[in-house]
Amino acid sequence: MAITASQVKELRERTGAGMMECKRALVETDGDIDIAIENLRKSGLAKADKKASRVAAEGVVAISVSEEGSRGVMVEVNCETDFVAKGDEFVEFADQVAATALVNTPADVETLSAMTLVGGSATVELRRQELIAKLGENMTVRRFSMVDSEGGVVGYYSHGGRIGVMTAIQGGDAVLAKDVSMHVAASRPVALSEADIPADVLEKEKEIFSAQALESGKPEAIVEKMVTGRMKKFVNEITLLGQPFVKDPDQSVAKLMDSQSAKIVQFSRLEVGEGIEKKEENFADEVMAQVNG
């Protein structure tokens, strides 16, 4: 059976596969588009499995906020190279995943992967496999984070698509929430307040400061004051409310919120590739390996 250009076009639109792959699939199925789609998806899964071991440390953090502005979600979607990360199809996929998470509030990535993409007909996982087959890189939906202002407002900030921050506040507006989000992007707080710092972390730091202070040979009362002062400085450095506000270092974030009669409910910060061990590549060696290979 002769394969027409319109058949190839339809198969490409329905699967996103390359033109030659679509033509080959149609030839193999004697023009049966449905079977060709099934075979291409199986092929995509096989390719995804082969690429699964490759490190995907590039990518984007996509952000989606509810229409009323009170809830938001960020999703980190990874690929292998910055080139693919900036491509329209990859960015669109990440945005769709974020929108899907916002609408469905999944419990974990596995649950999210089984959901049908908002604005699409395939599941998150199937679309991921299709993109791997088409773009030739391993891709992962690594993690997501949700914030809820409990009736307030969510502000967000994206730094080049690589760092995403969302802040949920009450008693303020989206501008204030965005300002705080920009602060979080720059200052990397690990907790909202001292109450949110794990007790073992505080205890460990106190032990270290105590040992350092005792080495000074000062009286016990002075040592205790030294430890108290250092612990206060440590808490202020790592908590959002204790840090000097980046736009006005003369006041802390806590004082900024008080001046606006506002309260931070929660915040979240995601950075692409955070915690992923990247393989160091020598570009010249890689090119030579391909030339010789």
Disulfide bonds with the S-S distance in Angstrom:
none
